Amino acid sequence: MITGWNVLTKILISCIFVSMIVNSKEKILMGLLSERGGRITAKEASLAGIHRMFLKQLTDAGQIVRVARGVYQLETAQEDELLNLQHRCPTGVFSCETALFLHSLTERAPFMWTMTFKGFYHSPTLAENGIVVKHSSKNLYPLEIVEVKTPLGNVVRTYSAERTLCEIMTAKVAADIQTITYAIKTYVGRKEKNIPKLMQLAKTFHVEKKLRAYLEVLL
């Protein structure tokens, strides 16, 4: 009888201990989700000591939702299409009209999102989902990559405003005059504008003459 009671006590203590661990991990996870706007990656969770299996258990229980491979969010969190794309394509950089949108240099949201990849990256899935894929040389690809917040407050990678303004004037992108004019006019009206940097990048993208023509009118 004593032996049986000892076994029962040990089982009870073990259950309490496991419950405490689970509650502790859940508390840590919910804290991380709160800090990150309701979303977390499996890698971020792992760095905090939370195993992928625990994420799966919470997903099965309906407490969190798996929105992409290795990406989880609270069921109540608002869907962020730009962040989802960034997680699906971590090497992609939002560019062209999408970059203008992220920098508030356009009057409207683009009909399709645009991402730039190094070399000859090809993904039929992106094209099928209406994503415009651009390619860049290994030298130009990393130039002026910055982090900005989406309208929902999540951080994604895009090109700087200065690079984007130059790039949309290239023959490769060929944005329409209205888009270019509005973007440059909005940019030069900002306190944080950097005209010397803009002119230097214009040389890199071989659009210095075009840019000067716009600046002569707008400055």
Phi, psi and omega in degrees: 000318179296318180298315180298320179295320178298319179296315180298320179297316180297319179296317181297316179297319179298318180297318179296317181297314179298318180298321179295320179296314180299314180297322179295314180295321179295321179295318179297314181298314181296326177294317179295319178297321179295319180292331186255024176070028176089012182220147180208152176263160179298326180294316179297319179296318181297320179295336179268007177086018181253118183286153179301327180296327178292323177297320179295319180298318179291328177293314179297329181277354178082012181277329175227166182235136176273112184262342177198172181299117179075015181233128183231151177212162176295146181299332182273352182290143181283138181293131177242102185299321180294318179293320177301316179296320180297321178289323179290328182231073185299338179271353180280149178235126179295134187217180177051233185295330177293320177294320176301317180299315181293333178265007182056044179246022178219156184278341184214160176287141180292153179291327179227145178280147180240134177229143178252138180234156179282136177072221185249048178302134180223130178218104179303328181298318180296314180297320180296332180266014175077023178267128178277122182257125177248153179242146181224150179293160182297337179279320183274333184307311184278355185291119174067036173282129180229166176252133179224167179263141175285170177303338179267005174089008179265149184271131176225168180262137176212176175270155182299161179300321183294315178297317182299317179300322179287319185293325182289348178268353180286157179296333181293325180262312176051059175291156182287161185301320181298318180296315181295314182299314180297317183297313181291319179299317179294318182297311184291344178275358182267148178293326185274013179297153180226084184297317178302318178294320179298316181293323179295319178290330177298324176293318180299320182264008176057043177232023184301317182295316179297316181296317180301322180298319178290316183294325179299328180276322189269337181268000000 
